[in-house]
Amino acid sequence: MQKGTVYKHGNFWVFRYKVPVFTNGKKEWKDEYQKLAPLDQYDSVAALQKDGLVPKAPDTASLTPSRTQLLSDFVERVYFPGQNTKLKASTLRSYRQVYNCYVRPRTNGSRMCDFNLPVAQKFLDKIASEIPLSTSSFQKIKWFCVAVFAEARIVGAFDYNSLNPFSDVRLPKVRRPKQTGRHATLENVVDMLAILSDVDAVATRVVAMAAFSGLRKSEIQGLKWEDVQDGEIHVKRTAWRTTTIEHGGKTESSQGAVPILPLLAKHLEAHRNGHPSDSYIFVGPKLGRPLDLKNLATRVVIPTLKEAGIPWCGWHGFRRGLASSLHALKVDDLDIQRILRHSNVAVTRASYIKIPSELAKAAMAKLEKALGVSAEKGKQESRRRQKRG
């Protein structure tokens, strides 16, 4: 184990140690420095050691050119190419977004061997200080990095005897207020269908499918006519892009059946027009491929609704809107969960059922009245006890 040196530099305690650099396969040594703490907070090296601030210099005996490669080189040349056939397309796409947006810009020049738990924690904390992300975003960043270093240990790009540096990092505390997801009310949906029916028949039927079935955008894109059976839509595949088709749903519980309302059945019947059972319900301009709903929204739906003064909620907003409308009609939350095919009813209640403010106020008034009656009964009972005493 190589030793490092703690010394004073300016207003800080600094830790100096040597690291190897491989040039054309030849190992050379260079100094690395790490700030530990301000001088006015600690008066001695012993005090730093007592608080665990003096790190151990890395073990360099087992370092090889492969283990000193740049993190960016490993991710781009080894990790992503090796995961193309192992990960779902949606997961791989999410990992690439995490890497391009958050990891690569902040690890330029960083080597695999430079990472340990304190370095990994500082990396996440630095992102938190720069960008107000949600907890779920930090979870994605953490588990992407965990996956990268797990693979690096397997292929020898990171010391397999060392712990994964990201496994035990703490997620930064998020103080950003939670934003309420947009949702389409029943009135919005009626207005949308009326205005779109004069502009584009396909857009009208896609909106009807999204509003009255609660399917996700990828599920609508992946629907085939053979999935419509006995008054139900059976979710069997998803199309994340027009060329990326995955069998099965987003989760195991997503692979369920959704009842077809009579109004939606009429739209489907009008849309069928002799299409074979193995073709997609909504077909794109390139024959045989699913329709790109993002493109449809950009070209047709959003401009039409904007001109009519109708708010656009996004395709997922129809899913929240259906949950909210069913809840307002006194449908049990467990039934709403089954229609949306969530794995847990808590997700349905927390993120999908939106209670209008006027209903919330009425509920609070009702509660306040009930509490007032209860308090008055308590006072009367107290007076009766005093009289008996």
C-alpha positions in Angstrom: 0.0 0.0 0.0 1.5 3.3 -1.1 1.5 6.1 1.5 0.4 9.7 1.1 1.3 12.9 2.9 -0.9 15.4 4.7 0.4 19.0 4.8 -0.7 22.6 5.0 -1.1 24.6 1.8 -2.6 28.1 1.9 -5.7 27.9 4.1 -6.3 24.2 3.7 -5.0 20.8 4.8 -4.0 18.9 1.6 -3.4 15.2 1.0 -0.7 14.4 -1.6 -0.2 10.9 -3.1 1.2 9.4 -6.3 -0.7 7.7 -9.1 0.6 5.8 -12.1 0.1 7.1 -15.6 0.6 4.7 -18.5 2.2 6.1 -21.6 2.6 3.6 -24.5 2.4 0.8 -21.9 5.1 2.3 -19.7 4.2 3.2 -16.1 5.2 6.6 -14.8 4.2 8.4 -11.6 2.6 11.8 -11.0 1.4 13.6 -7.9 -2.3 13.9 -7.1 -3.7 16.3 -4.6 -6.9 16.3 -2.5 -8.2 19.1 -0.3 -9.3 17.8 3.1 -10.5 20.7 5.2 -9.9 24.4 6.1 -7.0 25.0 8.6 -9.3 26.9 10.9 -11.4 23.8 11.5 -8.6 21.4 12.4 -5.4 22.1 14.3 -3.5 18.9 13.6 -3.3 15.8 11.4 -4.5 13.7 14.4 -7.7 15.7 14.5 -8.3 15.1 10.8 -7.6 11.4 11.3 -10.1 11.3 14.3 -12.9 12.5 12.0 -11.9 10.1 9.2 -10.8 12.8 6.8 -7.4 11.4 5.9 -7.9 9.0 3.0 -5.7 6.0 2.1 -3.7 6.4 -1.0 -4.9 3.9 -3.6 -3.2 0.5 -4.0 -1.2 0.9 -7.2 0.5 -2.5 -7.3 -2.3 -4.1 -9.3 -3.0 -1.2 -11.7 -2.7 -2.0 -15.3 -3.2 0.1 -18.5 -6.8 -1.3 -18.7 -7.6 -0.3 -15.2 -6.3 3.3 -15.7 -8.4 3.9 -18.8 -10.8 6.9 -18.8 -14.3 6.4 -17.6 -15.7 7.9 -20.8 -13.6 5.5 -22.9 -14.9 2.5 -21.0 -18.6 3.6 -21.1 -18.5 4.4 -24.8 -16.3 1.6 -26.1 -17.0 -1.2 -23.8 -20.1 -0.8 -21.6 -22.7 0.5 -24.1 -21.7 -1.8 -27.0 -21.8 -4.8 -24.6 -25.3 -3.9 -23.3 -27.1 -3.5 -26.7 -28.4 -7.1 -26.6 -28.7 -7.4 -22.8 -30.8 -4.4 -21.8 -34.3 -3.4 -22.9 -34.3 -0.6 -25.4 -36.1 1.7 -23.0 -33.5 1.0 -20.3 -30.6 1.5 -22.6 -32.1 4.8 -23.9 -32.5 6.0 -20.4 -28.9 5.1 -19.5 -27.6 6.9 -22.5 -29.6 10.0 -21.5 -28.2 9.9 -18.0 -24.6 9.5 -19.3 -24.8 12.2 -21.9 -26.6 14.8 -19.6 -25.0 14.2 -16.2 -22.0 11.8 -16.2 -19.9 12.6 -19.3 -19.8 16.4 -18.8 -18.6 15.9 -15.2 -16.1 13.0 -15.6 -14.0 14.4 -18.4 -10.5 13.0 -17.9 -11.5 10.9 -14.9 -10.0 7.4 -14.8 -11.8 4.2 -13.6 -9.2 3.8 -10.8 -9.8 7.3 -9.5 -13.2 6.4 -8.1 -14.0 5.3 -4.6 -17.0 6.0 -2.3 -16.0 9.6 -1.2 -15.3 10.5 -4.9 -18.6 9.0 -6.0 -20.5 10.9 -3.2 -18.9 14.2 -4.2 -19.8 13.5 -7.8 -23.5 13.2 -6.9 -23.4 16.1 -4.5 -21.9 18.3 -7.2 -24.7 17.5 -9.6 -27.2 18.4 -6.8 -25.5 21.8 -6.3 -25.8 22.6 -10.0 -29.1 21.2 -11.0 -32.4 20.8 -9.1 -33.2 17.2 -10.0 -35.8 14.9 -8.5 -35.0 11.9 -6.3 -35.9 9.5 -9.1 -33.4 11.3 -11.4 -30.6 10.8 -8.8 -31.6 7.2 -8.5 -31.2 6.7 -12.2 -27.8 8.4 -12.1 -26.7 6.2 -9.2 -27.8 2.9 -10.6 -26.4 3.7 -14.0 -23.0 4.2 -12.4 -23.4 1.1 -10.3 -24.1 -0.9 -13.4 -21.0 0.6 -15.2 -18.6 -0.3 -12.4 -20.2 -3.7 -11.9 -19.4 -4.4 -15.5 -15.9 -2.9 -15.1 -15.1 -5.3 -12.3 -16.1 -8.3 -14.5 -14.0 -7.3 -17.5 -11.0 -6.2 -15.4 -11.3 -2.5 -15.9 -11.8 -1.9 -12.2 -10.2 -3.8 -9.3 -12.5 -6.8 -8.6 -11.4 -6.8 -4.9 -12.7 -3.3 -4.4 -16.2 -2.4 -3.6 -18.4 -0.8 -6.2 -17.8 2.9 -5.5 -21.5 3.9 -6.2 -23.2 1.1 -4.3 -23.3 2.9 -0.9 -23.6 6.5 -2.0 -26.4 8.6 -0.4 -28.9 10.3 -2.7 -28.7 14.1 -2.2 -31.7 15.6 -0.3 -34.2 17.0 -2.8 -36.1 20.1 -1.6 -37.7 20.9 -4.9 -41.5 21.0 -4.5 -43.3 18.2 -6.3 -45.0 19.3 -9.5 -48.5 18.1 -10.2 -48.8 16.2 -13.4 -51.1 17.7 -16.1 -54.3 15.8 -16.8 -57.1 16.0 -19.3 -60.5 16.6 -17.8 -63.6 15.0 -19.4 -64.6 18.5 -20.7 -61.1 18.8 -22.3 -61.5 15.5 -24.1 -64.9 16.3 -25.5 -63.6 19.6 -26.8 -60.5 18.0 -28.3 -62.5 15.3 -30.1 -65.0 17.9 -31.5 -62.3 20.2 -32.9 -60.0 17.4 -34.2 -62.8 15.7 -36.0 -62.9 18.6 -38.5 -59.2 18.4 -39.1 -57.8 14.9 -38.9 -59.6 11.6 -38.5 -56.6 9.6 -37.4 -55.6 12.2 -34.7 -59.2 12.1 -33.5 -59.2 8.3 -33.0 -55.8 8.3 -31.4 -56.9 10.9 -28.8 -60.1 8.8 -28.2 -57.9 5.7 -27.6 -55.6 7.6 -25.2 -58.5 9.3 -23.4 -60.9 6.3 -23.0 -58.5 3.4 -22.6 -55.7 4.9 -20.4 -53.0 3.2 -22.4 -49.5 4.6 -22.4 -48.1 6.2 -25.6 -45.8 3.2 -26.3 -48.7 0.8 -25.8 -50.9 2.6 -28.2 -48.1 2.7 -30.8 -47.6 -1.1 -30.4 -51.3 -2.1 -30.7 -52.4 -4.5 -33.4 -55.9 -5.4 -34.5 -55.4 -8.9 -33.2 -55.1 -7.4 -29.7 -58.8 -6.3 -29.8 -60.8 -9.3 -28.6 -64.2 -9.8 -27.0 -64.7 -6.1 -26.1 -61.2 -5.7 -24.6 -57.8 -4.4 -25.5 -55.0 -6.9 -24.6 -51.7 -5.2 -24.1 -49.0 -7.5 -25.5 -46.2 -5.2 -26.8 -44.8 -1.7 -26.7 -43.3 0.4 -29.5 -40.9 3.0 -28.0 -40.0 4.1 -31.4 -41.4 3.2 -34.8 -38.5 0.7 -35.3 -38.2 -0.5 -31.7 -40.8 -3.1 -30.7 -40.8 -5.0 -27.4 -43.0 -7.9 -26.5 -44.7 -7.6 -23.1 -45.6 -4.4 -21.2 -43.6 -1.9 -19.2 -44.0 -4.1 -16.1 -45.5 -7.5 -15.5 -48.8 -6.0 -14.3 -49.0 -3.8 -17.4 -49.7 -6.9 -19.5 -53.4 -6.9 -18.9 -56.8 -6.3 -20.6 -58.6 -3.0 -20.8 -62.4 -2.8 -21.4 -63.5 -1.0 -24.5 -66.1 1.7 -23.9 -68.9 1.9 -26.6 -67.7 5.3 -27.7 -64.2 4.0 -28.2 -65.6 1.0 -30.0 -67.3 3.3 -32.5 -64.0 5.1 -33.3 -62.2 1.8 -33.8 -64.9 0.5 -36.0 -64.7 3.6 -38.2 -60.9 3.3 -38.3 -60.7 -0.5 -39.1 -61.3 0.0 -42.9 -60.3 -3.6 -43.8 -56.9 -3.7 -42.1 -55.6 -7.2 -41.6 -55.5 -8.6 -38.0 -51.7 -8.7 -37.8 -51.3 -5.0 -38.8 -50.8 -2.1 -36.4 -54.0 -0.2 -35.5 -52.3 3.1 -36.0 -49.9 2.9 -39.0 -47.2 5.4 -39.9 -46.5 6.8 -43.3 -43.9 4.0 -43.8 -46.2 1.0 -44.4 -46.1 -1.6 -41.7 -44.5 0.5 -39.0 -46.3 2.0 -36.0 -47.5 5.6 -36.1 -45.2 8.0 -34.2 -47.5 9.7 -31.7 -45.0 12.4 -30.8 -44.7 13.4 -34.4 -48.6 13.3 -34.7 -48.9 15.6 -31.7 -46.3 18.1 -33.1 -47.8 18.2 -36.6 -51.5 18.1 -36.0 -52.8 17.9 -32.4 -50.9 20.6 -30.6 -51.3 23.3 -33.4 -55.0 22.5 -33.7 -55.7 22.7 -30.0 -53.6 25.8 -29.5 -55.6 27.6 -32.2 -58.8 26.6 -30.5 -57.5 27.6 -27.0 -57.6 24.1 -25.6 -54.8 23.1 -23.3 -52.6 20.2 -24.3 -51.7 17.8 -21.5 -49.3 15.4 -23.3 -50.2 11.8 -24.1 -49.7 10.7 -20.5 -52.1 13.4 -19.3 -55.0 11.3 -20.8 -54.0 8.5 -18.5 -54.2 10.8 -15.4 -57.4 12.3 -16.7 -59.1 8.9 -17.0 -58.1 8.0 -13.4 -59.4 11.3 -12.1 -62.7 11.0 -14.1 -63.3 7.5 -12.8 -62.6 8.6 -9.3 -65.1 11.5 -9.6 -67.7 8.9 -10.7 -67.1 7.0 -7.4 -65.2 4.1 -9.1 -63.2 2.2 -6.5 -59.5 3.0 -6.5 -58.6 -0.7 -6.8 -60.7 -0.9 -10.0 -58.9 2.2 -11.4 -55.6 0.5 -10.6 -56.6 -2.5 -12.6 -57.7 -0.4 -15.6 -54.4 1.5 -15.5 -52.5 -1.8 -14.8 -50.4 -0.3 -12.0 -48.5 -2.8 -9.8 -49.6 -0.9 -6.6 -52.7 1.1 -5.9 -50.6 3.7 -4.0 -49.1 4.8 -7.3 -52.6 5.3 -8.7 -53.7 7.4 -5.8 -50.5 9.4 -5.4 -49.7 10.3 -9.0 -52.8 9.7 -11.2 -56.0 10.6 -9.3 -56.2 14.4 -9.4 -59.0 15.9 -7.2 -60.2 19.3 -8.5 -59.7 22.2 -6.0 -63.4 22.9 -5.7 -64.0 19.2 -4.6 -61.1 19.4 -2.2 -62.6 22.6 -0.6 -66.0 20.9 -0.4 -64.5 17.9 1.3 -62.6 20.1 3.8 -65.9 22.0 4.6 -67.6 18.7 5.2 -64.8 17.6 7.5 -64.9 20.9 9.3 -68.6 20.6 9.9 -68.3 17.0 11.2 -65.5 18.1 13.6 -67.7 20.9 14.8 -70.6 18.5 15.5 -68.2 16.2 17.3 -66.8 19.0 19.4 -70.3 20.2 20.4 -71.3 16.7 21.5 -68.1 16.6 23.6 -69.1 19.8 25.3 -72.6 18.6 26.0 -71.3 15.4 27.5 -68.9 17.4 29.7 -71.7 19.6 31.0 -73.8 16.5 31.9 -70.9 15.0 33.8 -70.4 18.2 35.8 -74.1 18.3 36.7 -74.1 14.6 37.8 -70.9 15.4 39.9 
